[in-house]
Amino acid sequence: MVNRYQLKGSLGRGGISQGSRAYDLEKKRDVAIKRLLPHNESRLRDAEFASLQREALALSRLKHPNVVELYELCEDENGSYAVLEMIQGESLETLIREGALTASDFMLVASQSLSALAAAEEIQLLHRDLKPSNLMLTRNDTGVLEVKILDFGVSKFLSQPSLQTVDLNGAIVGSVDYIAPEQLEHQPLDSRTDLYSLGCVFYYCLTQRPPFHGESPAQTMRNHLSKERPSLSRLRPDLPPSLCDWVLCLLARRPDDRPGGAKEALRQFHALASEELTEEKSASKSAHHFLPLAVVDG
């Protein structure tokens, strides 16, 4: 790595990996370097550690404008590392602290996020750790606003439903505010699991709060498993009731009560968007709002 990539600084450290800014001297571009932490630091089981290395390569098959691109998977004397597209933008987590999304902003974020998950569904790739900090807002070369989903680092490449990754102590790898009930219960996972997490992200985008947050991580987990879905229309009476119902459908306790997958959720969403557009035209409403995106390194 020393001969090709010039490290520029840290991008932070998670439970299983650490990231760095770098410059690709060969390709003349900024990149992000992500390296799995050593076993004793990540606490992943040997089989899970090896699986994550293999699965990182699966991301190279996912070419989609709303997913960060994996350029290559490499190895040196310190182990495996991934070279990824460097995203310039602002995370949803940072953005939502300043204010909840308007209805039109939400439609853009939801459409692009679901489109990315639908593409991942095509190759049976799960994210399993969707959260606001893993969704970035950026602008493409033509200035159009884009969502970028980051960090498929705990994803599973599936030929059948998979179980949640756990560390040596049996702890679940994932973010408790956005984790699906079946992940907490160590049940088989499929694309409906990511829909639940994305539904939690959507709720946060619209209300500035996760739907099941408790006073402690343990309480939050219990809320995911037993608490009734919170009201959305009460907090956002400006939103169409059908849109509020759709978001809450993603948060169904049982996977069978959610849309059948990302493609189905996207189809439902497009139907809602079309219906809303028709209503806006009939009421002569033509105003649109766009996110006040400040471009920073991400």
Solvent accessible surface area in square Angstrom, and as a share of the most:
residue,aa,sasa,rsa
1,M,58,0.26
2,V,131,0.75
3,N,144,0.74
4,R,58,0.21
5,Y,10,0.04
6,Q,89,0.40
7,L,96,0.48
8,K,117,0.50
9,G,35,0.33
10,S,86,0.55
11,L,57,0.28
12,G,39,0.37
13,R,145,0.53
14,G,45,0.43
15,G,61,0.59
16,I,12,0.06
17,S,17,0.11
18,Q,73,0.33
19,G,5,0.05
20,S,28,0.18
21,R,71,0.26
22,A,1,0.01
23,Y,61,0.23
24,D,0,0.00
25,L,73,0.36
26,E,113,0.51
27,K,109,0.46
28,K,140,0.59
29,R,77,0.28
30,D,77,0.40
31,V,0,0.00
32,A,9,0.07
33,I,6,0.03
34,K,58,0.24
35,R,32,0.12
36,L,37,0.18
37,L,5,0.03
38,P,70,0.44
39,H,72,0.32
40,N,125,0.64
41,E,76,0.34
42,S,7,0.04
43,R,107,0.39
44,L,2,0.01
45,R,109,0.40
46,D,102,0.53
47,A,79,0.61
48,E,29,0.13
49,F,27,0.11
50,A,41,0.32
51,S,10,0.06
52,L,7,0.03
53,Q,51,0.23
54,R,160,0.58
55,E,18,0.08
56,A,31,0.24
57,L,101,0.50
58,A,11,0.09
59,L,13,0.06
60,S,38,0.25
61,R,144,0.53
62,L,8,0.04
63,K,129,0.55
64,H,35,0.16
65,P,82,0.52
66,N,9,0.05
67,V,3,0.02
68,V,8,0.04
69,E,64,0.29
70,L,5,0.03
71,Y,64,0.24
72,E,55,0.25
73,L,56,0.28
74,C,29,0.17
75,E,134,0.60
76,D,32,0.17
77,E,151,0.68
78,N,106,0.54
79,G,26,0.25
80,S,16,0.11
81,Y,10,0.04
82,A,12,0.09
83,V,1,0.00
84,L,18,0.09
85,E,35,0.16
86,M,25,0.11
87,I,9,0.05
88,Q,67,0.30
89,G,1,0.01
90,E,13,0.06
91,S,16,0.10
92,L,0,0.00
93,E,62,0.28
94,T,53,0.31
95,L,7,0.03
96,I,1,0.00
97,R,164,0.60
98,E,125,0.56
99,G,30,0.29
100,A,41,0.32
101,L,5,0.02
102,T,53,0.31
103,A,35,0.27
104,S,36,0.23
105,D,9,0.05
106,F,0,0.00
107,M,39,0.17
108,L,47,0.23
109,V,0,0.00
110,A,0,0.00
111,S,31,0.20
112,Q,36,0.16
113,S,0,0.00
114,L,0,0.00
115,S,35,0.23
116,A,0,0.00
117,L,7,0.03
118,A,11,0.09
119,A,23,0.18
120,A,1,0.01
121,E,42,0.19
122,E,107,0.48
123,I,29,0.15
124,Q,97,0.43
125,L,3,0.01
126,L,7,0.04
127,H,0,0.00
128,R,3,0.01
129,D,21,0.11
130,L,1,0.01
131,K,52,0.22
132,P,4,0.02
133,S,42,0.27
134,N,10,0.05
135,L,0,0.00
136,M,10,0.05
137,L,0,0.00
138,T,13,0.08
139,R,100,0.36
140,N,54,0.28
141,D,154,0.80
142,T,113,0.66
143,G,39,0.38
144,V,83,0.48
145,L,9,0.04
146,E,27,0.12
147,V,0,0.00
148,K,20,0.08
149,I,0,0.00
150,L,35,0.18
151,D,43,0.22
152,F,9,0.04
153,G,33,0.31
154,V,10,0.06
155,S,3,0.02
156,K,25,0.11
157,F,81,0.34
158,L,20,0.10
159,S,102,0.66
160,Q,132,0.59
161,P,81,0.51
162,S,17,0.11
163,L,105,0.52
164,Q,6,0.03
165,T,0,0.00
166,V,12,0.07
167,D,7,0.04
168,L,108,0.54
169,N,110,0.56
170,G,34,0.32
171,A,46,0.36
172,I,43,0.22
173,V,26,0.15
174,G,34,0.33
175,S,26,0.17
176,V,44,0.25
177,D,28,0.14
178,Y,22,0.08
179,I,7,0.04
180,A,0,0.00
181,P,0,0.00
182,E,9,0.04
183,Q,0,0.00
184,L,21,0.11
185,E,70,0.31
186,H,85,0.38
187,Q,86,0.38
188,P,78,0.49
189,L,0,0.00
190,D,39,0.20
191,S,22,0.15
192,R,54,0.20
193,T,1,0.01
194,D,5,0.03
195,L,0,0.00
196,Y,1,0.00
197,S,3,0.02
198,L,0,0.00
199,G,0,0.00
200,C,0,0.00
201,V,0,0.00
202,F,0,0.00
203,Y,3,0.01
204,Y,23,0.09
205,C,0,0.00
206,L,0,0.00
207,T,18,0.11
208,Q,85,0.38
209,R,129,0.47
210,P,25,0.16
211,P,8,0.05
212,F,3,0.01
213,H,112,0.50
214,G,10,0.10
215,E,180,0.80
216,S,47,0.30
217,P,89,0.56
218,A,46,0.36
219,Q,60,0.27
220,T,1,0.01
221,M,72,0.32
222,R,129,0.47
223,N,15,0.08
224,H,5,0.02
225,L,58,0.29
226,S,92,0.59
227,K,105,0.44
228,E,148,0.66
229,R,110,0.40
230,P,29,0.18
231,S,44,0.28
232,L,1,0.00
233,S,56,0.36
234,R,174,0.64
235,L,53,0.26
236,R,31,0.11
237,P,109,0.69
238,D,95,0.49
239,L,7,0.03
240,P,29,0.18
241,P,98,0.62
242,S,44,0.28
243,L,4,0.02
244,C,1,0.01
245,D,94,0.48
246,W,12,0.04
247,V,0,0.00
248,L,32,0.16
249,C,42,0.25
250,L,0,0.00
251,L,2,0.01
252,A,2,0.02
253,R,93,0.34
254,R,124,0.45
255,P,35,0.22
256,D,98,0.51
257,D,76,0.39
258,R,13,0.05
259,P,5,0.03
260,G,61,0.58
261,G,4,0.03
262,A,2,0.02
263,K,102,0.43
264,E,57,0.26
265,A,0,0.00
266,L,28,0.14
267,R,140,0.51
268,Q,49,0.22
269,F,3,0.01
270,H,92,0.41
271,A,55,0.43
272,L,29,0.14
273,A,29,0.22
274,S,66,0.42
275,E,85,0.38
276,E,45,0.20
277,L,87,0.43
278,T,86,0.50
279,E,90,0.40
280,E,46,0.21
281,K,143,0.61
282,S,94,0.61
283,A,56,0.44
284,S,99,0.64
285,K,130,0.55
286,S,95,0.61
287,A,80,0.62
288,H,113,0.51
289,H,102,0.45
290,F,146,0.61
291,L,8,0.04
292,P,106,0.66
293,L,21,0.11
294,A,59,0.46
295,V,93,0.53
296,V,83,0.48
297,D,84,0.43
298,G,28,0.27
